[in-house]
Amino acid sequence: MTENELNHLIKMLNQIAENLAQGDEEKVVAERVADHMRRFWSPSMKQSIAAYLEADGSDLSANSRQAVKIIGRK
């Protein structure tokens, strides 16, 4: 995956997390985001964002980071 593609995934995931937040607590939002990723993201997209989180993850929002961690546990 190119750096540009990874940046697009990061931006997209943060936007999804923001759109699904609805003022709820982080755990609830992270579950919603993880569910979205399970349903709509390809395995390669999930692997790429998980690798990014392991390596750095600094550009991911808190809800995005939690969602990626949830995906990794299941």
mmCIF file of the N, C-alpha and C atoms, coordinates in Angstrom:
data_MODEL
# 
_entry.id   MODEL 
# 
loop_
_atom_site.group_PDB 
_atom_site.id 
_atom_site.type_symbol 
_atom_site.label_atom_id 
_atom_site.label_alt_id 
_atom_site.label_comp_id 
_atom_site.label_asym_id 
_atom_site.label_entity_id 
_atom_site.label_seq_id 
_atom_site.pdbx_PDB_ins_code 
_atom_site.Cartn_x 
_atom_site.Cartn_y 
_atom_site.Cartn_z 
_atom_site.occupancy 
_atom_site.B_iso_or_equiv 
_atom_site.pdbx_formal_charge 
_atom_site.auth_seq_id 
_atom_site.auth_comp_id 
_atom_site.auth_asym_id 
_atom_site.auth_atom_id 
_atom_site.pdbx_PDB_model_num 
ATOM 1   N N  . MET A 1 1  ? 0.847   -1.175  0.000  1.00 0.00 ? 1  MET A N  1 
ATOM 2   C CA . MET A 1 1  ? 0.000   0.000   0.000  1.00 0.00 ? 1  MET A CA 1 
ATOM 3   C C  . MET A 1 1  ? 0.895   1.241   0.000  1.00 0.00 ? 1  MET A C  1 
ATOM 4   N N  . THR A 1 2  ? 0.548   2.184   -0.846 1.00 0.00 ? 2  THR A N  1 
ATOM 5   C CA . THR A 1 2  ? 1.332   3.410   -0.914 1.00 0.00 ? 2  THR A CA 1 
ATOM 6   C C  . THR A 1 2  ? 1.021   4.320   0.269  1.00 0.00 ? 2  THR A C  1 
ATOM 7   N N  . GLU A 1 3  ? 1.887   5.280   0.478  1.00 0.00 ? 3  GLU A N  1 
ATOM 8   C CA . GLU A 1 3  ? 1.666   6.236   1.560  1.00 0.00 ? 3  GLU A CA 1 
ATOM 9   C C  . GLU A 1 3  ? 0.385   7.029   1.321  1.00 0.00 ? 3  GLU A C  1 
ATOM 10  N N  . ASN A 1 4  ? 0.112   7.355   0.084  1.00 0.00 ? 4  ASN A N  1 
ATOM 11  C CA . ASN A 1 4  ? -1.101  8.090   -0.257 1.00 0.00 ? 4  ASN A CA 1 
ATOM 12  C C  . ASN A 1 4  ? -2.355  7.265   0.064  1.00 0.00 ? 4  ASN A C  1 
ATOM 13  N N  . GLU A 1 5  ? -2.314  5.977   -0.259 1.00 0.00 ? 5  GLU A N  1 
ATOM 14  C CA . GLU A 1 5  ? -3.449  5.096   0.049  1.00 0.00 ? 5  GLU A CA 1 
ATOM 15  C C  . GLU A 1 5  ? -3.646  4.966   1.558  1.00 0.00 ? 5  GLU A C  1 
ATOM 16  N N  . LEU A 1 6  ? -2.547  4.849   2.296  1.00 0.00 ? 6  LEU A N  1 
ATOM 17  C CA . LEU A 1 6  ? -2.638  4.760   3.749  1.00 0.00 ? 6  LEU A CA 1 
ATOM 18  C C  . LEU A 1 6  ? -3.219  6.052   4.323  1.00 0.00 ? 6  LEU A C  1 
ATOM 19  N N  . ASN A 1 7  ? -2.761  7.192   3.827  1.00 0.00 ? 7  ASN A N  1 
ATOM 20  C CA . ASN A 1 7  ? -3.305  8.470   4.301  1.00 0.00 ? 7  ASN A CA 1 
ATOM 21  C C  . ASN A 1 7  ? -4.805  8.566   4.035  1.00 0.00 ? 7  ASN A C  1 
ATOM 22  N N  . HIS A 1 8  ? -5.227  8.028   2.905  1.00 0.00 ? 8  HIS A N  1 
ATOM 23  C CA . HIS A 1 8  ? -6.660  8.012   2.583  1.00 0.00 ? 8  HIS A CA 1 
ATOM 24  C C  . HIS A 1 8  ? -7.427  7.142   3.590  1.00 0.00 ? 8  HIS A C  1 
ATOM 25  N N  . LEU A 1 9  ? -6.886  5.976   3.931  1.00 0.00 ? 9  LEU A N  1 
ATOM 26  C CA . LEU A 1 9  ? -7.535  5.106   4.927  1.00 0.00 ? 9  LEU A CA 1 
ATOM 27  C C  . LEU A 1 9  ? -7.645  5.795   6.277  1.00 0.00 ? 9  LEU A C  1 
ATOM 28  N N  . ILE A 1 10 ? -6.568  6.454   6.683  1.00 0.00 ? 10 ILE A N  1 
ATOM 29  C CA . ILE A 1 10 ? -6.555  7.156   7.969  1.00 0.00 ? 10 ILE A CA 1 
ATOM 30  C C  . ILE A 1 10 ? -7.633  8.230   7.989  1.00 0.00 ? 10 ILE A C  1 
ATOM 31  N N  . LYS A 1 11 ? -7.670  9.034   6.933  1.00 0.00 ? 11 LYS A N  1 
ATOM 32  C CA . LYS A 1 11 ? -8.665  10.110  6.840  1.00 0.00 ? 11 LYS A CA 1 
ATOM 33  C C  . LYS A 1 11 ? -10.076 9.527   6.847  1.00 0.00 ? 11 LYS A C  1 
ATOM 34  N N  . MET A 1 12 ? -10.287 8.485   6.076  1.00 0.00 ? 12 MET A N  1 
ATOM 35  C CA . MET A 1 12 ? -11.605 7.859   5.984  1.00 0.00 ? 12 MET A CA 1 
ATOM 36  C C  . MET A 1 12 ? -12.039 7.299   7.334  1.00 0.00 ? 12 MET A C  1 
ATOM 37  N N  . LEU A 1 13 ? -11.145 6.599   8.022  1.00 0.00 ? 13 LEU A N  1 
ATOM 38  C CA . LEU A 1 13 ? -11.501 6.008   9.308  1.00 0.00 ? 13 LEU A CA 1 
ATOM 39  C C  . LEU A 1 13 ? -11.828 7.093   10.337 1.00 0.00 ? 13 LEU A C  1 
ATOM 40  N N  . ASN A 1 14 ? -11.044 8.154   10.367 1.00 0.00 ? 14 ASN A N  1 
ATOM 41  C CA . ASN A 1 14 ? -11.336 9.248   11.290 1.00 0.00 ? 14 ASN A CA 1 
ATOM 42  C C  . ASN A 1 14 ? -12.683 9.904   10.983 1.00 0.00 ? 14 ASN A C  1 
ATOM 43  N N  . GLN A 1 15 ? -13.024 10.043  9.704  1.00 0.00 ? 15 GLN A N  1 
ATOM 44  C CA . GLN A 1 15 ? -14.316 10.610  9.331  1.00 0.00 ? 15 GLN A CA 1 
ATOM 45  C C  . GLN A 1 15 ? -15.463 9.685   9.751  1.00 0.00 ? 15 GLN A C  1 
ATOM 46  N N  . ILE A 1 16 ? -15.278 8.390   9.552  1.00 0.00 ? 16 ILE A N  1 
ATOM 47  C CA . ILE A 1 16 ? -16.301 7.420   9.970  1.00 0.00 ? 16 ILE A CA 1 
ATOM 48  C C  . ILE A 1 16 ? -16.516 7.519   11.481 1.00 0.00 ? 16 ILE A C  1 
ATOM 49  N N  . ALA A 1 17 ? -15.414 7.560   12.228 1.00 0.00 ? 17 ALA A N  1 
ATOM 50  C CA . ALA A 1 17 ? -15.511 7.652   13.689 1.00 0.00 ? 17 ALA A CA 1 
ATOM 51  C C  . ALA A 1 17 ? -16.223 8.930   14.109 1.00 0.00 ? 17 ALA A C  1 
ATOM 52  N N  . GLU A 1 18 ? -15.912 10.019  13.453 1.00 0.00 ? 18 GLU A N  1 
ATOM 53  C CA . GLU A 1 18 ? -16.563 11.293  13.777 1.00 0.00 ? 18 GLU A CA 1 
ATOM 54  C C  . GLU A 1 18 ? -18.055 11.233  13.457 1.00 0.00 ? 18 GLU A C  1 
ATOM 55  N N  . ASN A 1 19 ? -18.398 10.659  12.317 1.00 0.00 ? 19 ASN A N  1 
ATOM 56  C CA . ASN A 1 19 ? -19.801 10.571  11.910 1.00 0.00 ? 19 ASN A CA 1 
ATOM 57  C C  . ASN A 1 19 ? -20.616 9.636   12.802 1.00 0.00 ? 19 ASN A C  1 
ATOM 58  N N  . LEU A 1 20 ? -19.995 8.620   13.346 1.00 0.00 ? 20 LEU A N  1 
ATOM 59  C CA . LEU A 1 20 ? -20.704 7.652   14.184 1.00 0.00 ? 20 LEU A CA 1 
ATOM 60  C C  . LEU A 1 20 ? -20.669 8.003   15.673 1.00 0.00 ? 20 LEU A C  1 
ATOM 61  N N  . ALA A 1 21 ? -19.995 9.077   16.032 1.00 0.00 ? 21 ALA A N  1 
ATOM 62  C CA . ALA A 1 21 ? -19.805 9.425   17.447 1.00 0.00 ? 21 ALA A CA 1 
ATOM 63  C C  . ALA A 1 21 ? -21.127 9.729   18.156 1.00 0.00 ? 21 ALA A C  1 
ATOM 64  N N  . GLN A 1 22 ? -21.934 10.595  17.619 1.00 0.00 ? 22 GLN A N  1 
ATOM 65  C CA . GLN A 1 22 ? -23.247 10.925  18.181 1.00 0.00 ? 22 GLN A CA 1 
ATOM 66  C C  . GLN A 1 22 ? -23.211 11.233  19.672 1.00 0.00 ? 22 GLN A C  1 
ATOM 67  N N  . GLY A 1 23 ? -22.110 11.717  20.182 1.00 0.00 ? 23 GLY A N  1 
ATOM 68  C CA . GLY A 1 23 ? -22.022 12.107  21.574 1.00 0.00 ? 23 GLY A CA 1 
ATOM 69  C C  . GLY A 1 23 ? -21.941 10.972  22.575 1.00 0.00 ? 23 GLY A C  1 
ATOM 70  N N  . ASP A 1 24 ? -21.771 9.760   22.095 1.00 0.00 ? 24 ASP A N  1 
ATOM 71  C CA . ASP A 1 24 ? -21.695 8.611   22.994 1.00 0.00 ? 24 ASP A CA 1 
ATOM 72  C C  . ASP A 1 24 ? -20.276 8.422   23.536 1.00 0.00 ? 24 ASP A C  1 
ATOM 73  N N  . GLU A 1 25 ? -20.153 7.566   24.532 1.00 0.00 ? 25 GLU A N  1 
ATOM 74  C CA . GLU A 1 25 ? -18.848 7.312   25.118 1.00 0.00 ? 25 GLU A CA 1 
ATOM 75  C C  . GLU A 1 25 ? -17.955 6.546   24.130 1.00 0.00 ? 25 GLU A C  1 
ATOM 76  N N  . GLU A 1 26 ? -16.664 6.653   24.342 1.00 0.00 ? 26 GLU A N  1 
ATOM 77  C CA . GLU A 1 26 ? -15.674 6.118   23.409 1.00 0.00 ? 26 GLU A CA 1 
ATOM 78  C C  . GLU A 1 26 ? -15.865 4.635   23.098 1.00 0.00 ? 26 GLU A C  1 
ATOM 79  N N  . LYS A 1 27 ? -16.171 3.840   24.103 1.00 0.00 ? 27 LYS A N  1 
ATOM 80  C CA . LYS A 1 27 ? -16.324 2.398   23.887 1.00 0.00 ? 27 LYS A CA 1 
ATOM 81  C C  . LYS A 1 27 ? -17.458 2.096   22.915 1.00 0.00 ? 27 LYS A C  1 
ATOM 82  N N  . VAL A 1 28 ? -18.566 2.781   23.044 1.00 0.00 ? 28 VAL A N  1 
ATOM 83  C CA . VAL A 1 28 ? -19.727 2.574   22.171 1.00 0.00 ? 28 VAL A CA 1 
ATOM 84  C C  . VAL A 1 28 ? -19.391 3.002   20.750 1.00 0.00 ? 28 VAL A C  1 
ATOM 85  N N  . VAL A 1 29 ? -18.758 4.157   20.619 1.00 0.00 ? 29 VAL A N  1 
ATOM 86  C CA . VAL A 1 29 ? -18.384 4.662   19.298 1.00 0.00 ? 29 VAL A CA 1 
ATOM 87  C C  . VAL A 1 29 ? -17.391 3.716   18.633 1.00 0.00 ? 29 VAL A C  1 
ATOM 88  N N  . ALA A 1 30 ? -16.409 3.273   19.380 1.00 0.00 ? 30 ALA A N  1 
ATOM 89  C CA . ALA A 1 30 ? -15.391 2.367   18.826 1.00 0.00 ? 30 ALA A CA 1 
ATOM 90  C C  . ALA A 1 30 ? -16.024 1.071   18.328 1.00 0.00 ? 30 ALA A C  1 
ATOM 91  N N  . GLU A 1 31 ? -17.008 0.558   19.044 1.00 0.00 ? 31 GLU A N  1 
ATOM 92  C CA . GLU A 1 31 ? -17.717 -0.653  18.595 1.00 0.00 ? 31 GLU A CA 1 
ATOM 93  C C  . GLU A 1 31 ? -18.461 -0.404  17.290 1.00 0.00 ? 31 GLU A C  1 
ATOM 94  N N  . ARG A 1 32 ? -19.102 0.764   17.184 1.00 0.00 ? 32 ARG A N  1 
ATOM 95  C CA . ARG A 1 32 ? -19.798 1.109   15.940 1.00 0.00 ? 32 ARG A CA 1 
ATOM 96  C C  . ARG A 1 32 ? -18.819 1.169   14.766 1.00 0.00 ? 32 ARG A C  1 
ATOM 97  N N  . VAL A 1 33 ? -17.690 1.808   14.998 1.00 0.00 ? 33 VAL A N  1 
ATOM 98  C CA . VAL A 1 33 ? -16.681 1.951   13.947 1.00 0.00 ? 33 VAL A CA 1 
ATOM 99  C C  . VAL A 1 33 ? -16.127 0.582   13.572 1.00 0.00 ? 33 VAL A C  1 
ATOM 100 N N  . ALA A 1 34 ? -15.841 -0.247  14.566 1.00 0.00 ? 34 ALA A N  1 
ATOM 101 C CA . ALA A 1 34 ? -15.340 -1.597  14.304 1.00 0.00 ? 34 ALA A CA 1 
ATOM 102 C C  . ALA A 1 34 ? -16.353 -2.405  13.510 1.00 0.00 ? 34 ALA A C  1 
ATOM 103 N N  . ASP A 1 35 ? -17.630 -2.252  13.842 1.00 0.00 ? 35 ASP A N  1 
ATOM 104 C CA . ASP A 1 35 ? -18.675 -2.955  13.099 1.00 0.00 ? 35 ASP A CA 1 
ATOM 105 C C  . ASP A 1 35 ? -18.700 -2.495  11.644 1.00 0.00 ? 35 ASP A C  1 
ATOM 106 N N  . HIS A 1 36 ? -18.560 -1.206  11.436 1.00 0.00 ? 36 HIS A N  1 
ATOM 107 C CA . HIS A 1 36 ? -18.506 -0.678  10.069 1.00 0.00 ? 36 HIS A CA 1 
ATOM 108 C C  . HIS A 1 36 ? -17.313 -1.285  9.316  1.00 0.00 ? 36 HIS A C  1 
ATOM 109 N N  . MET A 1 37 ? -16.179 -1.332  9.975  1.00 0.00 ? 37 MET A N  1 
ATOM 110 C CA . MET A 1 37 ? -14.983 -1.898  9.340  1.00 0.00 ? 37 MET A CA 1 
ATOM 111 C C  . MET A 1 37 ? -15.195 -3.377  9.008  1.00 0.00 ? 37 MET A C  1 
ATOM 112 N N  . ARG A 1 38 ? -15.791 -4.117  9.909  1.00 0.00 ? 38 ARG A N  1 
ATOM 113 C CA . ARG A 1 38 ? -16.052 -5.545  9.656  1.00 0.00 ? 38 ARG A CA 1 
ATOM 114 C C  . ARG A 1 38 ? -16.923 -5.737  8.417  1.00 0.00 ? 38 ARG A C  1 
ATOM 115 N N  . ARG A 1 39 ? -17.935 -4.887  8.277  1.00 0.00 ? 39 ARG A N  1 
ATOM 116 C CA . ARG A 1 39 ? -18.901 -5.046  7.195  1.00 0.00 ? 39 ARG A CA 1 
ATOM 117 C C  . ARG A 1 39 ? -18.423 -4.505  5.852  1.00 0.00 ? 39 ARG A C  1 
ATOM 118 N N  . PHE A 1 40 ? -17.647 -3.434  5.866  1.00 0.00 ? 40 PHE A N  1 
ATOM 119 C CA . PHE A 1 40 ? -17.365 -2.748  4.615  1.00 0.00 ? 40 PHE A CA 1 
ATOM 120 C C  . PHE A 1 40 ? -15.898 -2.688  4.192  1.00 0.00 ? 40 PHE A C  1 
ATOM 121 N N  . TRP A 1 41 ? -14.978 -2.949  5.082  1.00 0.00 ? 41 TRP A N  1 
ATOM 122 C CA . TRP A 1 41 ? -13.565 -2.848  4.733  1.00 0.00 ? 41 TRP A CA 1 
ATOM 123 C C  . TRP A 1 41 ? -13.024 -4.217  4.321  1.00 0.00 ? 41 TRP A C  1 
ATOM 124 N N  . SER A 1 42 ? -12.188 -4.214  3.323  1.00 0.00 ? 42 SER A N  1 
ATOM 125 C CA . SER A 1 42 ? -11.549 -5.454  2.871  1.00 0.00 ? 42 SER A CA 1 
ATOM 126 C C  . SER A 1 42 ? -10.505 -5.883  3.899  1.00 0.00 ? 42 SER A C  1 
ATOM 127 N N  . PRO A 1 43 ? -10.147 -7.166  3.900  1.00 0.00 ? 43 PRO A N  1 
ATOM 128 C CA . PRO A 1 43 ? -9.090  -7.621  4.811  1.00 0.00 ? 43 PRO A CA 1 
ATOM 129 C C  . PRO A 1 43 ? -7.788  -6.832  4.640  1.00 0.00 ? 43 PRO A C  1 
ATOM 130 N N  . SER A 1 44 ? -7.442  -6.492  3.415  1.00 0.00 ? 44 SER A N  1 
ATOM 131 C CA . SER A 1 44 ? -6.190  -5.749  3.202  1.00 0.00 ? 44 SER A CA 1 
ATOM 132 C C  . SER A 1 44 ? -6.264  -4.343  3.804  1.00 0.00 ? 44 SER A C  1 
ATOM 133 N N  . MET A 1 45 ? -7.430  -3.717  3.760  1.00 0.00 ? 45 MET A N  1 
ATOM 134 C CA . MET A 1 45 ? -7.581  -2.399  4.374  1.00 0.00 ? 45 MET A CA 1 
ATOM 135 C C  . MET A 1 45 ? -7.421  -2.500  5.888  1.00 0.00 ? 45 MET A C  1 
ATOM 136 N N  . LYS A 1 46 ? -8.057  -3.505  6.468  1.00 0.00 ? 46 LYS A N  1 
ATOM 137 C CA . LYS A 1 46 ? -7.959  -3.697  7.925  1.00 0.00 ? 46 LYS A CA 1 
ATOM 138 C C  . LYS A 1 46 ? -6.526  -4.021  8.341  1.00 0.00 ? 46 LYS A C  1 
ATOM 139 N N  . GLN A 1 47 ? -5.847  -4.831  7.557  1.00 0.00 ? 47 GLN A N  1 
ATOM 140 C CA . GLN A 1 47 ? -4.454  -5.173  7.863  1.00 0.00 ? 47 GLN A CA 1 
ATOM 141 C C  . GLN A 1 47 ? -3.558  -3.942  7.776  1.00 0.00 ? 47 GLN A C  1 
ATOM 142 N N  . SER A 1 48 ? -3.769  -3.136  6.768  1.00 0.00 ? 48 SER A N  1 
ATOM 143 C CA . SER A 1 48 ? -2.947  -1.935  6.588  1.00 0.00 ? 48 SER A CA 1 
ATOM 144 C C  . SER A 1 48 ? -3.121  -0.950  7.732  1.00 0.00 ? 48 SER A C  1 
ATOM 145 N N  . ILE A 1 49 ? -4.364  -0.728  8.148  1.00 0.00 ? 49 ILE A N  1 
ATOM 146 C CA . ILE A 1 49 ? -4.600  0.233   9.225  1.00 0.00 ? 49 ILE A CA 1 
ATOM 147 C C  . ILE A 1 49 ? -4.116  -0.330  10.564 1.00 0.00 ? 49 ILE A C  1 
ATOM 148 N N  . ALA A 1 50 ? -4.214  -1.644  10.751 1.00 0.00 ? 50 ALA A N  1 
ATOM 149 C CA . ALA A 1 50 ? -3.697  -2.264  11.978 1.00 0.00 ? 50 ALA A CA 1 
ATOM 150 C C  . ALA A 1 50 ? -2.171  -2.154  12.027 1.00 0.00 ? 50 ALA A C  1 
ATOM 151 N N  . ALA A 1 51 ? -1.525  -2.360  10.904 1.00 0.00 ? 51 ALA A N  1 
ATOM 152 C CA . ALA A 1 51 ? -0.063  -2.227  10.845 1.00 0.00 ? 51 ALA A CA 1 
ATOM 153 C C  . ALA A 1 51 ? 0.345   -0.783  11.127 1.00 0.00 ? 51 ALA A C  1 
ATOM 154 N N  . TYR A 1 52 ? -0.427  0.155   10.611 1.00 0.00 ? 52 TYR A N  1 
ATOM 155 C CA . TYR A 1 52 ? -0.139  1.564   10.875 1.00 0.00 ? 52 TYR A CA 1 
ATOM 156 C C  . TYR A 1 52 ? -0.273  1.866   12.365 1.00 0.00 ? 52 TYR A C  1 
ATOM 157 N N  . LEU A 1 53 ? -1.310  1.342   13.000 1.00 0.00 ? 53 LEU A N  1 
ATOM 158 C CA . LEU A 1 53 ? -1.490  1.570   14.433 1.00 0.00 ? 53 LEU A CA 1 
ATOM 159 C C  . LEU A 1 53 ? -0.319  1.003   15.224 1.00 0.00 ? 53 LEU A C  1 
ATOM 160 N N  . GLU A 1 54 ? 0.133   -0.172  14.864 1.00 0.00 ? 54 GLU A N  1 
ATOM 161 C CA . GLU A 1 54 ? 1.281   -0.782  15.551 1.00 0.00 ? 54 GLU A CA 1 
ATOM 162 C C  . GLU A 1 54 ? 2.549   0.036   15.368 1.00 0.00 ? 54 GLU A C  1 
ATOM 163 N N  . ALA A 1 55 ? 2.742   0.573   14.166 1.00 0.00 ? 55 ALA A N  1 
ATOM 164 C CA . ALA A 1 55 ? 3.971   1.309   13.862 1.00 0.00 ? 55 ALA A CA 1 
ATOM 165 C C  . ALA A 1 55 ? 3.959   2.728   14.412 1.00 0.00 ? 55 ALA A C  1 
ATOM 166 N N  . ASP A 1 56 ? 2.810   3.378   14.402 1.00 0.00 ? 56 ASP A N  1 
ATOM 167 C CA . ASP A 1 56 ? 2.739   4.775   14.807 1.00 0.00 ? 56 ASP A CA 1 
ATOM 168 C C  . ASP A 1 56 ? 1.342   5.111   15.316 1.00 0.00 ? 56 ASP A C  1 
ATOM 169 N N  . GLY A 1 57 ? 0.389   5.208   14.412 1.00 0.00 ? 57 GLY A N  1 
ATOM 170 C CA . GLY A 1 57 ? -0.989  5.460   14.786 1.00 0.00 ? 57 GLY A CA 1 
ATOM 171 C C  . GLY A 1 57 ? -1.309  6.870   15.222 1.00 0.00 ? 57 GLY A C  1 
ATOM 172 N N  . SER A 1 58 ? -0.335  7.775   15.134 1.00 0.00 ? 58 SER A N  1 
ATOM 173 C CA . SER A 1 58 ? -0.519  9.114   15.687 1.00 0.00 ? 58 SER A CA 1 
ATOM 174 C C  . SER A 1 58 ? -1.586  9.946   14.979 1.00 0.00 ? 58 SER A C  1 
ATOM 175 N N  . ASP A 1 59 ? -1.904  9.630   13.735 1.00 0.00 ? 59 ASP A N  1 
ATOM 176 C CA . ASP A 1 59 ? -2.906  10.410  13.014 1.00 0.00 ? 59 ASP A CA 1 
ATOM 177 C C  . ASP A 1 59 ? -4.324  9.865   13.179 1.00 0.00 ? 59 ASP A C  1 
ATOM 178 N N  . LEU A 1 60 ? -4.469  8.778   13.903 1.00 0.00 ? 60 LEU A N  1 
ATOM 179 C CA . LEU A 1 60 ? -5.797  8.225   14.156 1.00 0.00 ? 60 LEU A CA 1 
ATOM 180 C C  . LEU A 1 60 ? -6.421  8.884   15.382 1.00 0.00 ? 60 LEU A C  1 
ATOM 181 N N  . SER A 1 61 ? -7.704  9.149   15.303 1.00 0.00 ? 61 SER A N  1 
ATOM 182 C CA . SER A 1 61 ? -8.407  9.681   16.473 1.00 0.00 ? 61 SER A CA 1 
ATOM 183 C C  . SER A 1 61 ? -8.489  8.591   17.545 1.00 0.00 ? 61 SER A C  1 
ATOM 184 N N  . ALA A 1 62 ? -8.831  8.986   18.737 1.00 0.00 ? 62 ALA A N  1 
ATOM 185 C CA . ALA A 1 62 ? -8.936  8.013   19.835 1.00 0.00 ? 62 ALA A CA 1 
ATOM 186 C C  . ALA A 1 62 ? -9.966  6.931   19.511 1.00 0.00 ? 62 ALA A C  1 
ATOM 187 N N  . ASN A 1 63 ? -11.110 7.323   18.956 1.00 0.00 ? 63 ASN A N  1 
ATOM 188 C CA . ASN A 1 63 ? -12.134 6.340   18.601 1.00 0.00 ? 63 ASN A CA 1 
ATOM 189 C C  . ASN A 1 63 ? -11.655 5.412   17.493 1.00 0.00 ? 63 ASN A C  1 
ATOM 190 N N  . SER A 1 64 ? -10.930 5.948   16.538 1.00 0.00 ? 64 SER A N  1 
ATOM 191 C CA . SER A 1 64 ? -10.385 5.126   15.452 1.00 0.00 ? 64 SER A CA 1 
ATOM 192 C C  . SER A 1 64 ? -9.381  4.114   15.993 1.00 0.00 ? 64 SER A C  1 
ATOM 193 N N  . ARG A 1 65 ? -8.499  4.560   16.875 1.00 0.00 ? 65 ARG A N  1 
ATOM 194 C CA . ARG A 1 65 ? -7.500  3.647   17.470 1.00 0.00 ? 65 ARG A CA 1 
ATOM 195 C C  . ARG A 1 65 ? -8.200  2.505   18.203 1.00 0.00 ? 65 ARG A C  1 
ATOM 196 N N  . GLN A 1 66 ? -9.212  2.852   18.990 1.00 0.00 ? 66 GLN A N  1 
ATOM 197 C CA . GLN A 1 66 ? -9.932  1.810   19.728 1.00 0.00 ? 66 GLN A CA 1 
ATOM 198 C C  . GLN A 1 66 ? -10.618 0.823   18.794 1.00 0.00 ? 66 GLN A C  1 
ATOM 199 N N  . ALA A 1 67 ? -11.208 1.323   17.715 1.00 0.00 ? 67 ALA A N  1 
ATOM 200 C CA . ALA A 1 67 ? -11.879 0.445   16.749 1.00 0.00 ? 67 ALA A CA 1 
ATOM 201 C C  . ALA A 1 67 ? -10.894 -0.526  16.105 1.00 0.00 ? 67 ALA A C  1 
ATOM 202 N N  . VAL A 1 68 ? -9.729  -0.041  15.745 1.00 0.00 ? 68 VAL A N  1 
ATOM 203 C CA . VAL A 1 68 ? -8.714  -0.905  15.140 1.00 0.00 ? 68 VAL A CA 1 
ATOM 204 C C  . VAL A 1 68 ? -8.274  -1.967  16.140 1.00 0.00 ? 68 VAL A C  1 
ATOM 205 N N  . LYS A 1 69 ? -8.143  -1.592  17.393 1.00 0.00 ? 69 LYS A N  1 
ATOM 206 C CA . LYS A 1 69 ? -7.791  -2.574  18.429 1.00 0.00 ? 69 LYS A CA 1 
ATOM 207 C C  . LYS A 1 69 ? -8.889  -3.629  18.577 1.00 0.00 ? 69 LYS A C  1 
ATOM 208 N N  . ILE A 1 70 ? -10.134 -3.221  18.515 1.00 0.00 ? 70 ILE A N  1 
ATOM 209 C CA . ILE A 1 70 ? -11.249 -4.162  18.615 1.00 0.00 ? 70 ILE A CA 1 
ATOM 210 C C  . ILE A 1 70 ? -11.201 -5.144  17.451 1.00 0.00 ? 70 ILE A C  1 
ATOM 211 N N  . ILE A 1 71 ? -11.004 -4.642  16.254 1.00 0.00 ? 71 ILE A N  1 
ATOM 212 C CA . ILE A 1 71 ? -10.921 -5.492  15.063 1.00 0.00 ? 71 ILE A CA 1 
ATOM 213 C C  . ILE A 1 71 ? -9.785  -6.513  15.213 1.00 0.00 ? 71 ILE A C  1 
ATOM 214 N N  . GLY A 1 72 ? -8.678  -6.080  15.775 1.00 0.00 ? 72 GLY A N  1 
ATOM 215 C CA . GLY A 1 72 ? -7.531  -6.970  15.961 1.00 0.00 ? 72 GLY A CA 1 
ATOM 216 C C  . GLY A 1 72 ? -7.770  -8.076  16.962 1.00 0.00 ? 72 GLY A C  1 
ATOM 217 N N  . ARG A 1 73 ? -8.671  -7.858  17.893 1.00 0.00 ? 73 ARG A N  1 
ATOM 218 C CA . ARG A 1 73 ? -8.955  -8.879  18.924 1.00 0.00 ? 73 ARG A CA 1 
ATOM 219 C C  . ARG A 1 73 ? -9.912  -9.929  18.446 1.00 0.00 ? 73 ARG A C  1 
ATOM 220 N N  . LYS A 1 74 ? -10.629 -9.672  17.361 1.00 0.00 ? 74 LYS A N  1 
ATOM 221 C CA . LYS A 1 74 ? -11.663 -10.609 16.917 1.00 0.00 ? 74 LYS A CA 1 
ATOM 222 C C  . LYS A 1 74 ? -11.277 -11.283 15.644 1.00 0.00 ? 74 LYS A C  1 
# 
